[in-house]
Amino acid sequence: MDWQRLPKQNFVGQFFRRIREVRPGSMPDVVMIGGGVIGLSLAYELAGQGVQCAVLDQSAIGQESSWAGAGILPPGDSAHAATPEARLRAASHSLWPQWSERLLSETGIDNGYRRCGGLEVRLQGPPDELDAEIARWRDEGVEAVPLSWREAWFCEPGLAPGLTAAYRLPQMGQVRNPRHLKALIAACTQRGVTLLPGNPAWGFERSGERILAVQTTTGKIAAGQFVVTSGAWSGRLLAQAGCPVAIRPLRGQIVLFAAEPCPLKQVINVGPRYLVPRGDGRVLVGATEEDAGFDKRTTAGGIGGLIAFGLELCPALAAATVERTWAGLRPQSADGLPYLGLVPQTENLFVATGHFRAGLQLSPITAVTLAQRLTGRPTTVPLEPYAVDRHPQPLEFPEITIQGSN
Ligand SMILES: Cc1cc2nc3c(=O)[nH]c(=O)nc-3n(C[C@H](O)[C@H](O)[C@H](O)COP(=O)(O)OP(=O)(O)OC[C@H]3O[C@@H](n4cnc5c(N)ncnc54)[C@H](O)[C@@H]3O)c2cc1C
């Protein structure tokens, strides 16, 4: 059968009608376990194809890592992307404008998505320090413009003078996470997705390789298919299904400044740390990387280090007020790539987790490809590099580079 030529809506409808015939009643076709950006985006995509979805969460929907993130959306180009990371990033990059427009037209909520551009800069080091990075972007087909410090300063006069190296990525984007989540929740509700906050899942009821129900502290929920979208908590739940996936929570702290006028226009990156100006005078400064278990508190060292970093890079922030600080738990896999696909030794348990520092940027393509996989269609991006069993031996987690105290 030529899957590509089948009308999408019809095919998906038929696929789930067949499942409902053997599984009558009002149970959902698919349950997402975890209501962060990944679970919500997947439910939104599936529901748009007529699939009955439920999203359950152990606490409130959309309040964990996905809320806490900075919303930086780096560019990519599918025609040239050569690595598994670049292929997902590029495919997602092209989906962001249409997803944002669609969410706006369906819900009236503007998620703040915009192609604001970004600078990568260094305050010290040799002038050629960023040349290899610029070459990598260009190999990927992404526009990267080398800048002298004067040119960088002309682009962003709020930056400290005397940068030693800089380049610009005009296609860099950003989204305002809380607004995007609000839009997804509203759109899911409109598309008939059942949202079940306050439902911690702790295990599965199964018959051989078939998962019959997810067990939660408030009862069990039966469905045709299940997807673990539990972010940093996914390892615990997958272990219950006999699938030892190494995912750890990596804490990231953020400081939110309110500045009037806003001293920056673009995202400013210094390696893994950054300043993200929103359109309304707010500037996010992030982020730490800390192995602190499931502790989401901020620390004096973490917040102090970020404030010092922000002021060194953008002295004009000295006059800004510190509006808020917070921390979130990134779901880190040992190789930094997400896990996407079927859990081995099961026929209907899937996983979409481990997006680490890129869960916002990769959420549209994760939703699109997982929805294709769940409905038995070919995927836009081949999923083999993201398979749950891609490492024959467990990998070590990499060393943490940005501790909370610097
Ligand atoms: C400080 C910081 C900055 C970041 N900046 C960026 C950025 O600029 N760009 C970017 O793309 N990404 C960024 N990220 C990463 C991004 O936020 C994450 O990769 C993404 O949010 C992961 O989404 P998720 O849905 O998998 O996880 P989450 O948002 O954490 O959602 C998982 C959900 O599952 C629920 N859950 C867990 N266990 C269970 C259970 N047993 N039963 C029921 N529910 C359960 C949780 O309550 C939670 O709501 C950042 C993260 C942090 C912390």
The ligand as a Tripos MOL2 file, in Angstrom:
@<TRIPOS>MOLECULE
LIG
   53    58     1     0     0
SMALL
NO_CHARGES

@<TRIPOS>ATOM
      1 C1         16.5830   26.5520   32.9210 C.3       1 LIG1
      2 C2         16.1960   25.8500   31.6500 C.ar      1 LIG1
      3 C3         16.3810   26.4760   30.4320 C.ar      1 LIG1
      4 C4         15.9950   25.8320   29.2420 C.ar      1 LIG1
      5 N1         16.1050   26.5060   28.0540 N.ar      1 LIG1
      6 C5         15.6740   25.9160   26.9160 C.ar      1 LIG1
      7 C6         15.7000   26.6350   25.6890 C.ar      1 LIG1
      8 O1         16.1110   27.7920   25.6340 O.2       1 LIG1
      9 N2         15.2410   26.0090   24.5590 N.ar      1 LIG1
     10 C7         14.7780   24.7230   24.5840 C.ar      1 LIG1
     11 O2         14.3840   24.1990   23.5490 O.2       1 LIG1
     12 N3         14.7400   24.0180   25.7460 N.ar      1 LIG1
     13 C8         15.1770   24.5870   26.9020 C.ar      1 LIG1
     14 N4         15.1520   23.8940   28.0770 N.ar      1 LIG1
     15 C9         14.8210   22.4680   28.0470 C.3       1 LIG1
     16 C10        13.3500   22.2310   27.9450 C.3       1 LIG1
     17 O3         12.6750   23.0570   28.8640 O.3       1 LIG1
     18 C11        13.0520   20.7570   28.2080 C.3       1 LIG1
     19 O4         13.8320   19.9580   27.3390 O.3       1 LIG1
     20 C12        11.5840   20.4600   27.9580 C.3       1 LIG1
     21 O5         10.7950   21.3120   28.7300 O.3       1 LIG1
     22 C13        11.2350   19.0090   28.2740 C.3       1 LIG1
     23 O6          9.8520   18.8820   28.1110 O.3       1 LIG1
     24 P1          9.0770   17.6560   28.7220 P.3       1 LIG1
     25 O7          7.6700   17.8180   28.3560 O.co2     1 LIG1
     26 O8          9.8040   16.4130   28.3330 O.co2     1 LIG1
     27 O9          9.3130   17.7900   30.3110 O.3       1 LIG1
     28 P2          8.5080   18.6090   31.4210 P.3       1 LIG1
     29 O10         8.1520   19.9550   30.9910 O.co2     1 LIG1
     30 O11         9.3340   18.5040   32.6740 O.co2     1 LIG1
     31 O12         7.1860   17.7960   31.5560 O.3       1 LIG1
     32 C14         7.1420   16.5020   32.0920 C.3       1 LIG1
     33 C15         5.8290   16.3900   32.8360 C.3       1 LIG1
     34 O13         5.6700   15.0440   33.2500 O.3       1 LIG1
     35 C16         5.0590   15.0400   34.5260 C.3       1 LIG1
     36 N5          5.3540   13.7620   35.1520 N.ar      1 LIG1
     37 C17         6.5570   13.3010   35.5220 C.ar      1 LIG1
     38 N6          6.4570   12.0640   36.0370 N.ar      1 LIG1
     39 C18         5.1420   11.7430   36.0110 C.ar      1 LIG1
     40 C19         4.4180   10.6330   36.4330 C.ar      1 LIG1
     41 N7          4.9870    9.5670   36.9890 N.pl3     1 LIG1
     42 N8          3.0700   10.6400   36.2770 N.ar      1 LIG1
     43 C20         2.4350   11.7130   35.7220 C.ar      1 LIG1
     44 N9          3.0930   12.8220   35.3170 N.ar      1 LIG1
     45 C21         4.4280   12.8310   35.4420 C.ar      1 LIG1
     46 C22         5.6850   16.2420   35.2240 C.3       1 LIG1
     47 O14         4.8910   16.6920   36.3010 O.3       1 LIG1
     48 C23         5.7980   17.2430   34.0980 C.3       1 LIG1
     49 O15         4.6900   18.1190   34.0430 O.3       1 LIG1
     50 C24        15.4820   24.5190   29.2900 C.ar      1 LIG1
     51 C25        15.2730   23.9050   30.5200 C.ar      1 LIG1
     52 C26        15.6120   24.5590   31.6970 C.ar      1 LIG1
     53 C27        15.3510   23.8910   33.0140 C.3       1 LIG1
@<TRIPOS>BOND
     1     1     2 1
     2     2     3 ar
     3     2    52 ar
     4     3     4 ar
     5     4     5 ar
     6     4    50 ar
     7     5     6 ar
     8     6     7 ar
     9     6    13 1
    10     7     8 2
    11     7     9 ar
    12     9    10 ar
    13    10    11 2
    14    10    12 ar
    15    12    13 ar
    16    13    14 ar
    17    14    15 1
    18    14    50 ar
    19    15    16 1
    20    16    17 1
    21    16    18 1
    22    18    19 1
    23    18    20 1
    24    20    21 1
    25    20    22 1
    26    22    23 1
    27    23    24 1
    28    24    25 2
    29    24    26 1
    30    24    27 1
    31    27    28 1
    32    28    29 2
    33    28    30 1
    34    28    31 1
    35    31    32 1
    36    32    33 1
    37    33    34 1
    38    33    48 1
    39    34    35 1
    40    35    36 1
    41    35    46 1
    42    36    37 ar
    43    36    45 ar
    44    37    38 ar
    45    38    39 ar
    46    39    40 ar
    47    39    45 ar
    48    40    41 1
    49    40    42 ar
    50    42    43 ar
    51    43    44 ar
    52    44    45 ar
    53    46    47 1
    54    46    48 1
    55    48    49 1
    56    50    51 ar
    57    51    52 ar
    58    52    53 1
@<TRIPOS>SUBSTRUCTURE
     1 LIG1         1 GROUP 0 **** ****
